[in-house]
């Protein structure tokens, strides 16, 4: 029912003398165990969620080590776990996805950073930028600055990443500051190897319990008046201690180059992109050795003033390669240089884009401008190390023609333009869409139909798979303000509207944040609003992790009937809502479009003044297919009868209106040329890939469309009488079918 990490779990057991091979995020997971971590928690979100997923599935091995692993309800509860490191020498690590997760956790992080930590505290954050990101484009650096937390941005090399995890705990303990380790998507997926070490069982663990709690210490509370003293400690003791540790252990990499009068300061996470860009300009060789000296900041906060000053002193210019905005590092370096009266010209965002992902092409453009301005007058640089003839050829061409690098960048743009010119017209937009058979798609069809009767309503959307409803053909949603925040976000709108508002959230968002920030607030304030909860059984937006309301959880047995069903009897959400005081509550199967439309209309027009909740129940189709496919395969292997439902369109009946497509947007419901030469409009067709959810037929019924849809049953390992009936039917059809001559 879920992704298995069996192979990854085995790699966690590697010890001294073994070589680890794998992805970056798994290397981080191994490094935590090598560092003696005592507890791990977090909230899932790609791709750092693999850290948590692997450890959750490796619970037997975690129990052997005495490591406590917890899948938290949200990022705030994960950050709160680190409170264990305030009083006790426990090393703890938590993880979540990017800035939006840190936003949720910010209150807990602030209250953690103020008293500081005794045991090492490490926060692994997935830092997202550019086209690979699925969230707002902000930086974790701001939180490190405002709350005085160390920020580690390791060079994307498995050995370096593992080393920085180990040093991260020590740095945290040396400075009493929590440490954030940020990983871009590419760093999580980068592959490599490193020499493993033995895992360390923590001294205090689930297998070695503490006898007594720590004594009361008011200085460890984030509460006035001691918070004033704690804030002073940050500048007087903690940051200086962190700087000493960074310098003494050489956590930042100082890489020499032949052009000693120039320099580049780069975030560790951007090192690979920078080296590739330098290679394109002929300023680095195939071994990654740069002609321009580099200061690679594996720790981007705090900076070590003397290290930065020594690097910049006497240079004609220094370029800061820093992704995202504002340019925190560039400003910090400028301040450090100015206070020491170092007049080295400093460049950064004046040559590089202010925002967005720093791809190789983007960095190359900025480097080219920097090189054109400060290139030496003497001969062009030569390779630092002798290379094969094949590797030298592109660099020889660049040195022979000073414009080659610029031509490389221009050529990329010209190639794109040439491809565009070959197209008769621009390619149509392909917005993201629901999966085939997704149980959430029919609900948006029902909302569309309901609004035809009650009028347009304000819809507060939310983060999750259901956010695809903001795209065509539904185009629904007026706001998305955070995971599980939809009901809370409409609080200022509801009193201003004559018609009731609709808030949409998933069961993952409900447990994450919606129950507390939305439902209890709406009940407390007696708000008259409508809440629609998608109960698909999983936290699907973050990777289909299980919830307290997941099918088969609790005391619900996984019977043969359950295997076939698209719903489940787990009523945890309904029971919770009723226990909290929700009086108007309806549960509707998502694929019943007509019933869902009538329930929505009832909610919008009911005389009941208060919170009205509709639970749209239908299991995530991806998880359902993962669940039933092995089961069906086992039945077929045993020779047992299996029935599969398939839907289609009668081409003779379809009139080419295509209202069915506009109402569902299912990828398997598309068009093809009309087989009737006297008709010009293309007809609808259901292509391979249909999972038999029945939405097309439900929409045709609910919207009173043409009766062109049919339902067929495909039977495998049919019984003898079924085969006999099928043969008779086929014979009759062949007799009634017009011959080619009559046509």
Secondary structure as UniProt FT lines:
FT   HELIX           6..11
FT   TURN            12..13
FT   TURN            16..17
FT   STRAND          19..23
FT   HELIX           24..34
FT   TURN            35..36
FT   STRAND          39..42
FT   TURN            46..48
FT   HELIX           49..57
FT   HELIX           59..65
FT   STRAND          68..71
FT   HELIX           75..81
FT   TURN            82..83
FT   HELIX           84..87
FT   STRAND          92..97
FT   HELIX           98..115
FT   STRAND          121..127
FT   HELIX           130..132
FT   HELIX           141..147
FT   STRAND          150..152
FT   HELIX           158..175
FT   STRAND          179..184
FT   HELIX           185..189
FT   STRAND          191..195
FT   TURN            206..207
FT   HELIX           218..220
FT   TURN            224..225
FT   HELIX           226..233
FT   HELIX           234..238
FT   HELIX           239..248
FT   TURN            249..250
FT   STRAND          253..255
FT   STRAND          259..267
FT   HELIX           268..270
FT   HELIX           271..280
FT   TURN            281..282
FT   TURN            286..287
FT   STRAND          292..297
FT   STRAND          299..301
FT   HELIX           305..312
FT   TURN            313..314
FT   STRAND          317..321
FT   HELIX           328..339
FT   TURN            340..341
FT   STRAND          345..347
FT   TURN            349..351
FT   HELIX           360..374
FT   HELIX           389..400
FT   TURN            402..403
FT   HELIX           404..422
FT   TURN            436..437
FT   TURN            439..440
FT   HELIX           441..454
FT   STRAND          459..460
FT   HELIX           465..470
FT   TURN            472..474
FT   TURN            483..484
FT   HELIX           486..489
FT   HELIX           491..494
FT   TURN            495..496
FT   STRAND          502..506
FT   HELIX           507..509
FT   HELIX           510..520
FT   HELIX           521..524
FT   TURN            525..526
FT   STRAND          530..535
FT   STRAND          538..539
FT   HELIX           540..542
FT   STRAND          545..546
FT   TURN            548..549
FT   TURN            551..552
FT   TURN            554..555
FT   HELIX           560..564
FT   HELIX           572..580
FT   STRAND          584..589
FT   TURN            590..591
FT   HELIX           593..605
FT   STRAND          612..617
FT   HELIX           621..637
FT   TURN            638..639
FT   STRAND          642..649
FT   TURN            651..653
FT   HELIX           659..664
FT   TURN            667..668
FT   STRAND          669..672
FT   TURN            677..678
FT   STRAND          683..686
FT   TURN            688..689
FT   HELIX           695..702
FT   TURN            703..704
FT   STRAND          709..716
FT   HELIX           720..736
FT   TURN            740..742
//
